[in-house]
Amino acid sequence: MAADQETTTAALGYEQARDELIDVVRRLEAGGATLEESLALWERGEELAKVCRRWLEGARERLNAALAAEDEAADGPAAEDADGTEA
């Protein structure tokens, strides 16, 4: 079952994982669960948090790459001013 859950978790998009994580936190904060249920919820929450973290790290890397490419293009040898003349 753990391998199935891991595969399922890995296939989640950011928003899906975030929404489920919010639900897990609400259920834990509400109380009333047994110790075993609470541990299972906590473990699920940890997995969902990892998924969210991976998505956010990937997004950060993509943004950094895009910004670096933009900087390289702006620093190119034929950089021009807005009026089309060379800088």
Summary of the structure (lengths in Angstrom):
residues: 87
radius of gyration: 22.1
end to end distance: 62.4
largest distance: 71.8
contacts: 186
relative contact order: 0.10
helix: 76%
strand: 2%
